[in-house]
Amino acid sequence: MSAAANPLRGEAELRIGGRAHVLRPSFAALVAAEAELGPLFALVERAADGGLTLSELAALFWHCLAERPEALTREAVGEAVVAGGLAAVTPALRVLLGQILQGR
């Protein structure tokens, strides 16, 4: 399991299966997310317009996981989003989108 999220590094926390995981929007993570989801600025615009899909949200979180335990699957990330509800994951999403727009 990852250490606690460090907001000074632009990190956020996501609970998956009752465990806290660190989301770190590193360059490599964002490049991987962009390769799958398209331009990040367009992703931010879709989020601002309320058009971000559940699969896009899960994909962004998946790519930004600082550590992925071998047993953790992408489906588990998506299920954690559904189980916790959008209100529970919005703070983490807000941090990641802020880092995309502002950088560190």
C-alpha distances in whole Angstrom, upper triangle without the diagonal:
4,7,9,11,15,18,20,18,18,15,14,12,12,11,11,12,12,8,8,7,9,12,14,17,18,21,20,18,21,23,22,22,25,26,25,26,29,30,27,30,32,28,28,32,31,29,31,34,32,32,28,27,24,24,24,21,19,19,19,16,15,16,14,11,10,7,8,7,11,11,11,14,16,18,15,14,18,18,16,18,21,20,19,22,23,24,20,19,22,20,17,20,22,20,20,23,24,23,25,28,28,25,24
4,7,8,11,14,16,14,15,11,11,10,11,11,12,14,13,10,8,6,6,9,11,14,15,18,18,16,19,21,20,20,24,25,24,25,28,28,25,28,30,26,26,30,29,27,29,32,30,30,27,26,24,23,23,20,18,19,18,14,14,15,12,9,7,6,9,9,13,14,13,16,17,19,16,15,19,19,17,18,22,21,20,22,23,23,19,18,20,18,15,18,20,17,17,21,22,20,22,25,24,22,21
4,6,9,12,14,13,14,11,11,10,12,13,14,16,15,11,9,8,7,11,11,15,16,19,19,18,20,23,22,22,26,27,27,27,30,30,26,29,31,28,27,31,31,28,30,33,31,32,28,28,26,26,25,22,21,21,20,17,17,17,14,12,9,9,12,13,17,18,16,19,20,22,20,18,21,22,19,20,24,23,21,24,24,23,20,19,21,18,16,19,20,17,18,21,21,19,22,25,24,22,20
4,6,9,12,11,12,9,9,8,10,12,14,16,14,11,8,8,7,10,11,15,16,20,20,18,20,23,23,22,25,28,27,27,29,29,26,28,30,26,25,29,29,26,28,31,29,30,27,27,25,25,24,21,20,21,19,16,17,18,15,12,11,12,14,15,19,20,18,20,21,23,20,18,21,22,18,19,23,22,19,22,21,21,17,16,18,15,13,17,18,15,16,19,19,18,21,23,22,20,18
4,6,9,8,8,5,5,6,9,12,14,17,16,13,9,8,5,7,8,11,13,17,18,16,17,21,21,20,22,25,25,24,26,26,22,24,26,23,22,25,26,23,24,27,26,27,24,25,23,23,22,19,18,19,16,14,15,16,12,11,10,12,15,16,20,21,18,20,20,22,20,17,20,21,18,18,21,21,18,20,20,19,16,14,15,13,10,14,14,11,12,16,15,14,17,19,18,17,15
4,5,6,7,5,7,9,13,15,18,21,19,16,13,12,8,10,9,12,13,16,18,16,18,21,22,21,23,26,26,25,27,26,22,24,26,24,22,26,26,23,25,28,27,28,25,27,25,26,24,21,21,21,18,16,18,17,14,13,11,14,17,19,23,24,22,23,23,25,23,20,23,24,21,21,25,24,22,23,22,21,18,17,17,14,12,15,15,11,13,16,14,13,16,18,16,15,12
4,5,5,5,7,9,13,16,19,22,21,18,14,13,10,10,10,11,13,16,19,17,17,21,22,20,22,25,26,25,26,24,21,22,24,22,20,23,24,21,22,25,25,26,23,25,24,25,23,20,20,21,18,16,18,18,14,15,13,17,20,22,25,26,23,25,24,26,24,21,23,25,21,21,24,24,21,22,20,19,17,15,15,12,10,13,12,8,11,13,11,10,14,15,14,13,11
4,5,7,10,13,16,20,22,26,24,21,18,16,13,13,11,12,13,16,18,18,18,21,22,22,23,26,27,26,27,25,21,22,25,23,21,24,26,23,23,27,27,28,26,28,27,27,25,22,23,23,20,18,21,20,16,17,15,18,21,24,27,29,26,27,26,29,27,24,26,28,25,24,28,28,25,26,24,23,21,19,18,15,14,16,14,11,12,15,12,11,14,15,13,11,8
4,5,9,12,15,19,21,24,23,21,17,15,11,10,8,9,9,12,15,14,14,18,19,18,20,23,24,23,24,22,19,20,23,21,20,23,25,22,23,27,26,27,24,26,25,25,23,20,21,21,17,16,18,16,13,14,12,15,19,21,25,26,24,25,24,27,25,22,24,26,23,23,27,27,24,25,23,23,21,19,18,15,13,15,14,10,11,14,12,9,13,14,12,10,7
4,7,10,13,17,19,23,22,20,16,14,10,9,7,7,9,12,14,13,13,16,17,16,18,21,21,21,21,20,16,17,20,18,16,20,21,18,19,23,23,23,21,23,22,22,20,17,18,18,14,13,16,15,11,13,12,15,18,21,24,26,23,23,22,24,23,20,22,24,21,20,24,24,22,22,20,20,18,15,15,12,10,11,10,7,7,10,8,6,10,11,10,8,7
4,7,10,13,16,19,19,16,12,10,7,5,5,7,9,13,14,12,13,16,17,16,18,21,21,20,22,21,17,19,21,19,17,21,21,19,20,24,23,23,20,22,21,21,19,16,16,16,13,11,14,13,9,10,9,12,15,18,21,22,19,20,19,22,20,17,19,21,18,17,21,22,19,20,18,18,16,13,14,11,8,10,11,7,8,11,11,9,12,14,13,12,11
4,7,10,13,16,16,13,10,8,6,5,7,9,12,15,17,14,14,18,18,16,19,22,21,20,22,21,18,19,21,18,17,20,20,17,19,22,21,22,19,20,18,19,17,14,14,15,12,10,13,13,10,10,10,13,15,17,21,21,18,19,18,20,18,14,16,18,15,14,18,18,15,16,15,15,12,10,11,8,5,8,9,6,7,11,11,10,13,15,15,14,14
4,7,10,13,12,10,6,6,5,6,9,12,14,18,18,15,17,20,19,18,21,23,22,21,24,24,20,22,24,20,19,23,22,19,21,24,22,23,19,20,18,19,18,14,14,15,13,10,12,14,11,9,10,12,13,15,19,19,15,17,16,18,15,12,15,16,12,12,16,15,13,15,14,14,11,9,11,9,6,10,11,9,10,14,14,14,16,19,19,18,17
4,6,10,10,8,6,5,6,7,11,13,16,19,19,16,17,20,19,17,20,22,21,20,23,23,20,22,23,19,19,22,21,18,20,23,20,21,18,18,15,16,15,12,11,13,12,8,10,13,10,9,11,12,12,14,17,16,13,14,13,14,12,9,11,12,9,9,12,12,10,12,12,12,9,7,10,9,7,9,12,11,11,14,16,16,18,20,21,20,20
4,7,6,5,4,6,9,10,14,16,19,23,22,19,20,23,22,20,23,25,23,23,26,26,24,26,26,22,22,25,24,21,23,25,23,23,20,19,16,17,18,14,13,15,15,11,12,15,13,11,13,13,13,14,16,15,12,14,13,14,11,9,11,11,7,9,11,10,8,11,12,13,9,9,12,12,10,13,15,15,15,18,20,20,21,24,25,24,24
4,5,5,6,7,10,11,15,18,20,23,22,19,20,23,21,19,23,24,22,22,25,27,24,27,27,23,23,26,25,22,25,26,24,24,20,19,15,16,17,14,12,14,14,11,11,14,14,11,13,12,11,11,14,12,9,10,11,11,7,6,9,8,5,8,11,9,9,12,14,15,12,11,14,15,13,15,18,17,17,20,22,22,23,26,27,26,26
4,6,8,10,14,15,19,21,24,27,25,22,24,27,24,23,26,27,25,25,28,30,28,30,30,26,27,30,28,25,28,29,26,26,23,21,18,18,20,17,14,17,18,14,14,18,17,14,16,15,13,12,14,11,9,11,12,11,8,9,11,9,7,10,12,9,10,13,16,17,14,14,17,18,16,18,21,21,21,24,26,25,27,29,30,29,29
4,7,10,13,15,19,22,24,28,27,23,25,28,26,25,28,29,27,27,31,32,29,31,32,28,28,31,29,26,29,30,27,28,25,23,20,21,22,19,17,19,20,16,16,20,18,15,17,16,15,14,16,14,12,14,16,15,11,12,14,12,9,12,13,11,10,14,16,16,13,14,17,17,16,18,21,21,21,24,25,25,27,30,30,29,29
4,6,10,13,16,19,21,25,24,21,23,26,24,23,27,28,26,26,29,30,28,30,31,27,27,30,29,26,28,31,28,28,25,24,21,21,22,19,16,19,18,15,15,18,16,13,14,12,12,11,14,13,11,14,15,15,12,11,14,13,10,13,15,13,12,16,18,18,14,14,17,17,15,18,20,19,19,23,24,23,25,28,28,27,26
4,7,10,13,16,18,22,21,19,21,24,22,21,24,26,25,25,28,28,25,27,28,25,24,28,27,24,26,29,26,27,23,23,20,20,21,17,16,18,17,13,14,16,14,11,11,11,12,12,15,15,12,15,15,16,13,12,15,14,11,13,16,14,13,16,17,16,13,12,15,14,12,15,17,16,16,20,21,20,22,25,25,24,23
4,7,10,13,15,18,18,15,17,20,19,18,21,23,22,22,25,25,22,25,26,22,22,26,25,22,25,27,25,25,22,21,19,19,18,15,14,15,14,10,11,12,10,7,8,8,9,10,13,13,11,13,13,15,12,10,14,14,11,13,16,15,14,17,17,17,14,12,15,14,11,14,16,14,14,17,19,18,19,22,23,21,20
4,6,10,12,15,15,13,15,18,17,16,19,21,21,21,23,23,20,23,24,21,20,24,24,21,23,26,24,25,21,21,19,19,18,15,14,15,13,10,11,11,8,6,6,7,10,12,15,16,13,15,15,17,15,12,15,17,14,14,18,18,16,18,18,18,15,13,15,13,10,12,14,12,11,15,16,14,16,19,19,17,17
4,7,9,13,13,10,11,15,14,13,16,18,17,17,20,19,16,19,20,17,17,21,20,18,20,23,22,22,18,19,17,17,15,12,12,12,9,7,8,9,5,5,6,8,10,13,16,17,14,15,14,16,15,12,14,16,14,14,17,18,16,17,16,17,14,11,13,12,8,10,12,9,8,12,13,11,13,16,16,15,15
4,6,9,10,8,9,13,13,12,15,17,17,17,19,18,15,18,20,17,17,21,21,19,21,24,23,23,20,20,19,19,16,14,14,13,10,9,10,9,5,6,5,9,12,15,18,19,16,17,16,19,18,15,17,20,17,17,21,22,20,21,19,20,18,15,15,14,10,11,13,10,8,12,12,10,11,15,14,12,12
4,7,8,6,6,10,10,10,12,14,15,15,16,15,12,14,17,14,14,18,18,16,19,22,21,21,18,19,18,18,15,13,14,12,9,9,11,8,5,8,8,12,14,18,20,22,18,19,17,20,19,16,18,21,19,18,21,23,21,22,19,20,19,15,15,14,11,11,12,9,6,9,10,7,8,11,12,9,10
4,5,5,6,9,10,10,12,14,16,16,17,16,13,16,18,16,16,20,21,20,22,25,24,24,21,22,21,20,17,16,17,15,12,12,12,9,7,10,9,12,14,18,20,22,20,20,18,22,21,18,20,23,22,21,25,26,24,25,23,24,22,19,19,18,15,14,15,13,10,12,13,9,10,13,13,10,10
4,5,5,6,9,10,10,12,14,15,15,14,12,15,17,16,16,20,21,20,22,25,25,24,21,22,23,21,18,18,18,15,13,14,14,11,10,12,12,15,17,20,22,24,22,22,20,23,24,21,22,26,24,23,27,29,27,27,25,27,25,22,21,21,17,17,17,15,12,13,14,11,10,13,13,10,11
4,6,5,6,9,10,11,13,14,15,14,13,16,18,17,18,21,22,21,24,26,26,25,22,22,22,20,17,17,17,14,12,13,12,9,9,11,11,13,15,18,19,22,19,19,18,21,22,19,21,24,23,23,26,28,27,27,26,27,26,22,22,22,18,18,19,17,14,16,17,14,13,16,17,13,14
4,6,5,6,9,10,11,12,13,13,12,15,17,15,16,19,19,18,21,24,23,22,18,19,18,16,14,14,13,11,8,9,9,5,5,8,9,11,12,16,18,20,17,16,14,18,18,15,17,21,20,19,22,24,23,24,22,24,22,18,19,19,15,14,16,14,11,13,15,12,11,15,16,13,14
4,5,5,6,8,10,10,11,10,8,11,13,11,12,16,16,16,18,21,21,19,16,17,18,16,13,13,13,11,8,10,11,7,7,11,12,15,16,19,21,23,20,19,16,19,20,17,18,22,21,19,23,25,24,23,21,23,22,18,18,18,15,13,15,13,10,11,13,10,8,12,13,11,13
4,5,5,6,9,10,10,9,9,12,14,13,15,17,18,18,21,23,23,21,18,19,19,17,14,15,16,12,10,13,13,9,10,13,14,17,17,21,22,24,21,20,17,21,22,19,20,24,23,22,25,27,27,26,24,26,25,22,22,22,19,17,18,17,13,14,16,13,11,14,16,14,16
4,5,5,7,9,10,11,11,14,15,13,16,19,18,18,21,23,23,21,18,18,18,15,13,14,13,10,9,11,10,6,9,12,13,15,15,18,19,21,18,17,14,17,19,16,17,21,21,20,23,25,25,25,23,25,24,21,21,22,18,17,19,18,14,15,18,15,13,17,19,16,18
4,5,5,6,8,9,8,12,12,10,12,15,15,15,18,19,19,17,14,14,14,12,9,10,10,7,6,9,8,6,8,11,13,15,15,19,20,21,18,16,13,16,17,15,15,19,19,17,20,23,22,22,20,22,21,18,18,19,16,14,16,15,12,12,15,14,11,15,17,16,18
4,5,5,5,6,6,9,10,9,11,14,14,14,17,19,19,17,14,15,16,14,10,12,13,10,9,12,12,10,11,15,17,19,19,23,23,25,22,20,17,19,21,18,18,22,22,20,23,25,25,24,22,24,24,20,20,21,18,15,17,17,13,13,15,14,11,14,16,15,18
4,6,6,8,9,13,13,12,15,17,17,18,21,22,22,19,16,16,17,14,12,14,15,11,11,14,13,10,13,16,18,20,19,23,23,24,21,19,16,19,21,19,19,23,23,22,24,27,27,26,24,27,26,23,23,24,21,19,21,20,17,16,19,18,15,17,20,19,21
4,6,9,10,14,13,11,15,16,15,16,19,20,20,17,14,13,14,11,9,12,12,8,9,12,11,10,13,15,18,19,18,21,21,22,19,17,14,16,18,16,16,19,20,19,21,24,24,23,22,25,24,21,21,23,20,17,20,20,16,16,19,18,16,18,21,20,23
4,7,8,11,9,8,11,13,11,13,16,16,16,13,11,11,12,10,7,10,11,8,8,12,12,11,13,16,19,21,20,23,24,24,21,18,15,17,19,16,15,19,20,18,20,23,23,22,19,22,22,19,19,20,18,15,17,18,14,14,17,17,14,16,19,19,22
4,6,9,7,7,11,12,11,13,16,16,17,14,12,13,15,13,10,13,14,12,11,15,15,13,15,19,21,23,23,26,27,28,24,22,19,21,23,20,19,23,23,21,23,26,26,25,22,25,25,21,21,22,20,17,19,19,16,14,17,17,13,15,18,18,21
4,6,5,7,9,10,11,13,15,16,17,15,13,15,17,16,12,14,16,14,12,16,17,14,16,19,21,24,24,28,29,30,26,24,21,23,25,22,21,25,25,22,25,28,27,26,23,25,25,22,20,22,20,16,17,18,15,13,15,14,11,12,15,15,19
4,5,5,6,9,10,10,12,14,15,14,12,14,16,15,11,12,14,12,10,13,15,13,13,17,19,22,22,26,27,28,25,23,20,22,23,20,20,23,23,20,23,26,24,23,20,22,22,19,17,18,16,13,14,14,11,9,11,11,7,9,12,12,16
4,5,5,6,9,10,11,12,14,13,12,15,17,17,13,14,17,15,13,16,18,16,16,20,22,25,26,29,31,32,28,27,23,25,26,23,22,26,25,22,25,28,26,24,21,22,23,20,18,19,17,14,14,15,12,9,11,11,8,8,11,12,16
4,5,5,6,9,10,10,12,10,10,13,16,15,12,13,16,15,13,17,18,17,18,21,23,26,27,30,31,32,28,26,23,24,26,22,21,25,25,21,23,27,25,23,20,22,23,20,18,20,18,15,15,17,14,11,14,14,11,11,15,16,20
4,5,5,6,9,10,11,9,7,10,12,12,8,10,13,11,10,13,15,14,15,18,21,23,23,27,28,28,25,23,19,21,22,19,18,21,21,18,20,23,22,20,17,19,20,16,15,16,15,11,12,14,11,9,12,13,10,11,14,15,19
4,5,5,6,9,10,10,8,12,14,15,11,11,14,14,11,14,17,16,15,19,21,24,24,28,30,30,26,25,21,23,24,20,19,22,21,18,20,23,22,20,16,17,19,16,13,14,14,10,10,12,10,6,9,11,8,8,12,13,17
4,5,5,6,9,8,9,12,15,16,13,13,17,16,14,17,20,19,19,22,25,28,28,31,33,33,29,28,24,25,26,23,21,24,24,20,22,25,24,21,18,19,21,18,15,17,17,13,13,15,13,10,12,14,11,11,14,16,20
4,5,5,6,5,5,9,12,13,10,11,15,14,13,16,18,18,18,22,24,27,27,30,31,31,27,25,22,22,24,20,19,22,21,18,19,23,21,19,15,17,19,16,14,17,16,13,13,16,14,11,14,16,13,13,17,19,22
4,5,5,6,5,8,11,12,10,9,13,14,12,14,17,17,17,19,22,25,25,28,30,29,26,24,21,21,22,18,17,20,19,15,17,20,18,16,12,14,16,13,11,13,13,9,10,13,11,9,11,14,12,12,16,18,20
4,5,7,8,12,14,16,14,13,17,17,15,17,20,20,20,22,25,28,28,31,33,33,29,28,24,25,25,22,20,23,22,18,20,23,21,18,14,15,17,15,12,14,15,11,10,13,13,10,11,14,13,12,15,18,21
4,5,8,11,14,16,14,14,18,18,17,19,22,22,22,25,28,30,30,33,35,34,31,29,25,25,26,23,21,23,23,19,20,23,22,19,15,16,19,17,14,17,18,14,14,17,16,13,15,18,16,15,19,21,24
4,6,9,11,14,12,12,15,17,16,17,20,21,21,23,26,29,28,31,33,32,28,26,23,23,23,20,18,20,20,16,17,20,18,15,12,13,16,14,12,15,16,13,13,16,16,13,16,19,17,17,20,22,25
4,6,10,11,10,11,14,15,14,17,19,20,20,23,26,28,27,30,31,31,27,25,21,21,22,20,17,19,20,16,17,20,19,16,13,15,18,16,14,17,17,14,15,18,16,14,17,19,17,18,21,23,26
4,7,8,6,7,10,11,11,13,15,16,17,19,22,24,24,27,28,27,23,21,18,18,19,16,14,16,17,13,14,18,17,14,11,14,16,13,12,15,14,11,12,15,13,12,15,17,15,16,19,21,23
4,5,5,6,9,10,11,13,14,16,17,19,22,24,23,25,26,25,21,19,15,15,17,14,11,14,15,12,12,16,16,13,11,14,16,13,13,16,15,12,15,17,15,14,18,19,18,19,22,23,26
4,5,5,6,9,10,11,12,14,15,17,20,21,20,22,23,22,18,16,12,12,13,11,8,10,11,8,8,12,13,11,9,13,14,11,12,15,14,12,15,17,15,15,19,20,19,21,24,24,26
4,5,5,6,9,10,10,12,14,15,19,20,18,21,21,20,17,14,10,10,12,10,7,11,12,10,11,14,15,14,13,16,16,14,15,18,16,13,17,18,16,16,20,20,18,21,24,24,26
4,5,5,6,9,10,11,12,14,18,19,18,21,22,22,18,16,12,13,14,12,10,13,14,11,13,16,16,15,13,16,16,13,13,16,14,11,14,16,13,12,16,17,15,17,20,20,23
4,5,5,6,9,10,11,12,16,18,17,20,21,20,17,15,11,12,13,10,8,11,11,8,11,14,13,12,10,13,13,9,10,12,10,8,11,13,11,11,14,15,14,16,19,19,21
4,6,5,6,9,10,11,14,15,14,16,18,17,13,11,8,8,9,6,5,9,9,7,10,12,12,12,11,14,13,10,12,14,12,10,14,15,12,14,17,17,16,19,21,21,23
4,5,5,6,9,10,14,15,13,16,17,17,14,11,8,10,11,9,8,12,12,11,13,16,16,16,15,18,17,13,15,16,13,12,15,15,12,13,17,16,15,18,21,20,22
4,5,5,6,9,12,14,14,17,19,19,15,14,11,13,14,10,10,14,13,12,15,17,16,16,14,17,16,12,13,14,11,9,12,12,9,10,13,12,11,14,17,16,18
4,6,5,6,10,11,11,14,16,16,13,12,9,11,11,7,9,12,11,9,13,15,14,14,13,15,13,10,11,12,9,8,12,11,9,11,14,13,13,16,18,17,18
4,5,6,9,10,9,12,13,13,10,9,6,9,10,7,9,12,11,11,14,16,16,17,16,18,16,13,15,16,12,12,15,15,12,14,17,16,15,19,21,19,20
4,6,8,10,10,13,15,16,13,12,9,13,13,10,12,16,15,14,18,19,19,20,18,21,19,15,17,17,13,13,16,14,11,13,16,14,13,17,19,17,18
4,6,9,10,13,16,17,14,13,12,15,14,11,13,16,15,14,18,19,18,19,18,19,17,14,15,14,11,11,13,11,9,11,14,12,12,15,16,14,15
4,5,6,10,12,14,10,11,10,14,12,10,13,15,13,14,17,18,17,19,18,19,17,14,16,15,11,12,15,13,11,15,16,14,15,19,19,17,17
4,7,10,13,15,12,14,14,17,16,13,16,18,16,17,21,21,20,22,21,22,19,16,18,17,13,15,17,14,13,16,17,15,16,20,20,17,16
4,6,9,11,10,12,13,16,14,13,16,18,16,18,21,21,20,23,22,24,21,18,20,19,16,18,20,18,16,20,21,19,20,23,23,21,20
4,6,8,6,8,10,13,11,11,14,16,14,16,19,19,19,22,22,24,21,18,21,21,17,18,21,20,18,21,23,21,21,25,26,23,23
4,5,5,9,11,13,12,12,16,16,15,18,20,20,20,23,24,25,22,20,23,23,19,21,24,22,21,24,26,24,25,29,29,27,26
4,6,8,11,13,12,13,16,17,17,19,21,21,22,25,26,28,25,23,26,26,22,24,27,25,23,27,29,27,27,31,32,29,29
4,6,10,11,10,12,15,14,14,17,19,18,20,23,24,26,23,21,25,25,22,23,27,26,24,27,29,28,28,32,33,31,31
4,7,8,7,8,11,11,11,14,16,16,17,19,20,22,20,18,21,22,19,20,23,22,20,23,26,25,25,28,30,28,28
4,5,5,7,9,10,11,13,15,15,17,19,19,22,20,18,21,22,19,19,23,22,20,23,26,24,24,28,29,28,28
4,5,5,7,9,10,11,13,14,16,17,17,20,18,16,18,20,17,17,20,20,18,20,23,22,21,25,27,25,27
4,5,5,6,9,10,11,12,14,15,16,19,18,16,19,21,18,18,22,22,20,22,25,25,24,27,29,28,29
4,5,5,6,9,10,10,12,14,15,18,16,14,17,19,17,17,21,21,19,22,24,24,24,27,29,28,29
4,5,5,6,9,10,11,12,13,15,13,11,14,16,13,13,17,17,16,18,21,20,20,24,25,24,25
4,5,5,6,9,10,11,11,14,13,11,14,16,14,13,17,18,16,18,21,21,21,24,26,26,27
4,5,5,6,8,10,12,14,13,12,15,17,16,16,19,20,19,21,24,24,24,27,29,29,30
4,5,5,6,8,10,12,10,9,13,14,13,14,17,18,17,19,22,22,23,25,27,27,27
4,6,5,6,7,9,8,7,10,12,11,11,14,16,15,16,19,20,20,23,25,25,26
4,6,5,7,10,10,9,12,15,14,14,17,19,18,19,22,23,23,26,28,28,29
4,6,9,11,9,10,13,15,15,16,19,20,20,22,24,25,26,28,30,30,31
4,7,8,6,7,10,12,12,13,16,17,18,19,21,23,24,26,27,27,28
4,5,6,7,9,12,12,12,15,17,17,18,20,22,23,24,26,27,28
4,5,5,6,9,10,10,12,14,15,15,17,19,20,21,23,24,25
4,6,5,8,10,10,11,14,15,15,17,19,20,21,23,24,25
4,6,7,8,10,11,13,14,16,17,19,20,22,23,24,24
4,6,5,6,9,10,11,12,14,16,17,19,20,20,21
4,5,5,6,9,10,10,12,14,15,16,18,19,20
4,5,5,6,9,10,11,13,14,15,16,17,18
4,5,5,6,9,10,11,13,14,15,15,16
4,5,5,6,8,10,11,12,14,15,16
4,6,5,6,9,10,11,12,13,15
4,6,5,6,9,10,10,11,11
4,5,5,6,9,10,10,11
4,5,5,6,9,10,12
4,5,5,6,8,10
4,5,5,5,7
4,6,6,9
4,6,10
4,7
4
